[in-house]
Amino acid sequence: MIHTVERPGAARLADRLIAEFGTSSSALSASPERLKRALPDATHVVELLLAARQLLLHSLGQEIRQRTILGDDRAVQQYLFAHMAHMPVEQARILHLDAKNGLIRDDVVAYGTVDRVSLAPRELVRQALDIGATGMILAHNHPSGDSTPSNCDMAVTRAIFAAAKLFDIRLLDHIIVSRSGFYSFRAKGHF
């Protein structure tokens, strides 16, 4: 006779989440509605997962606020990955920086569709001027999973760089985030 060992409740729930979402990061990034559909009989677990996500995002935010942004690319990438990698539509955000490259504010500036988001350089520069930012890091996600920039991504980056430069605001990087990784315009020598 073969005896099977019953997995504890937490392990069974984790198995259900991985089966539904594929990865733990996808599960932690899922919308409340998708989590409720995946665990209809465990709403308390959904609430705990949402709380855990908020704790993680807060922790990553604290980490990048305690140092200069450009001093730790990995912390910035982890922060952006946690916020954006598993979004079902494109989202653009700006990390507004002070003169010492410390984070002033993180703003979601646009939501798009599954394969594009519209950005207006004039509005991005105006917002930076309004809050006294001297530097910006632009970030957006690619829900497709491929972080390679499109021709449109390249063109809008050049336009934002030029518009910001007119007002002595530095566009320090444009980071494209996907489930499979990052593309940094600065690291690739575009700035």
N, C-alpha and C positions, 0 to 999 in steps of 0.2 A: 504494500500500500504506500502510495506517495503522498506525503503531507506537503501542502503549500503553506507558506508563511504569509499571513495577511499583513499587508503594508499598513502602517499607521495612517490615521486620517489625514494628517498634513501631507504625507507622501502621496496619497491617493489624489488629493486636491491638486498637488503640483503636477502629477501625471496628467490629470484632466486639462490643466492649463497648457502644458507643453503640447499635448495632443491637439488642442484647439488653436494655439497661436504659433507653434513651431519652436520658439525660443523663449527663454525667460525674459529677455529685454522686450520682446514683442508683447508678452503678457503684461509686464509692468507698465508698458506704454499704451495699452488698450484703453479705449473709451469706457466710461462707466456702463454704457448700454451694452457694449460687447462683452464686458466682464459678467454682467447680469445674465446675458443669454448663455454664456459658457457655464455659469454656476448658478442656475436658477434656484437651487435648493440651499444655497450658502451665501445669502446676502450679507451676513456678518463678515464673511471672508472677503467679499468684494470691498466692503468698507475698510477693512484692514489693508488690503492691497492699495487702495486709493490713498490711505494715510501713509503707507510705506513709500509710495511714489512721492508724495509731498515732502516727506522727510528727506528722501534722496535728493530731490531738486533743491531743497533748502540747503542741504549740506554742500552740494556742488556749487551753489551760488555763494555761500560763505567762503568757500575755498578760493574762488576767483576774486572775491572782494578784498581778500586779505593780502593781495600782492599785485604787482603791476601785471596787466593782462599779457603783454608781449613777453614777459619773463617766464611764462609757463604755458607753452602751446598745448601741452597734454591736458592740463586742467581746463582750458578753454574748449578743447575738442570734446572732452568728456561731458562738460556742461551742455554744449550744443547737441551732442549725441543724445543725451538723456531727454532734452526738450523736443528734439525735432526728427530724429532718425526714423521713427515709426509712424509719423503723421501720414494719414491717407491722402492728403492734398499738400501742395507746396505751400510753404509758409516762409516769409522773409522777416528777419529781425535785425536790429541794429544794436550793437553794444556801443554805447556812447562813453567816451573816455575823456579824462581830464588831461592836463599838460604832462603829468607823470605817468600816463597810460593806466591810471586806475579807473575802475568801472564807476561811472556816474549812474547809469541806468541802462537796463535792457528793455527794449521795446519791440513788440511784434508790430511790424509796420504794414504787413499785407498778408492776406490769404489768397490762394489761387485755386487752380484745378489740379488734377492729377499730374499734369505735365507743364504747367506754367504759372507764373505769378508776375503781376505787373508792378513795376516800381517807377516812381516819378523822382528823378534826381533833385528837382527843385524842392519838393516836399521833404525829402530826406535831409537836405542841407538846411532848410528852414527850421526843421525840428532840432537839429544839432545846434544851430545858432540860438534858438529859444532857450535851451537848457545850458548853454555855455560850454558845450563839448568842443574840444580841440582835436579830437580824433574819433574815428569810427571803425568798427569792424562789422562788415555786412556778412550775414549768413543766410543761407536758404537751404531747403532740403530737396532731394529728389526722391519721391516715393518709389520710383522704378528700381531703386537699389544701386544705380550706377551714378557715381559722383562726378563723372566726366562733365566738364562745362559744355553747354551748347554754344552755338554762334551767338545766340541772343544773350546768353549769360556773359559772354566776352564783351559784347557791345555795351550792355547796360553797365557793366563794371567800369569800362573806359569812360562812359558818360558821367557816372557818379564821381569817379576819381577827378575828372576835369572840373565838374561843378563845385565839388568840395574845395579843390585847390584854389579856386577864385576867392574863397572866403577864409583862406588859411586854415582849413580843416583838413586833416590828413585821413585819407581812407587807407588804413593800415593793412587791411586784408579783406578778402572776400572768401569765405569758407563755404563750400558746398558739402552738405552732410547727407549721407545715405546709410542704409542698414549695413552696407559693406565697407564703409570707410569715409574718407574725407578727401577733398581737393582744396588745397590752400593756394590762392593766387600768389601770395607772398612767397611761400616755400617753392613754388614753381618759377619764381623769378619775374613775375608780371609787374611787381612794384619795385 
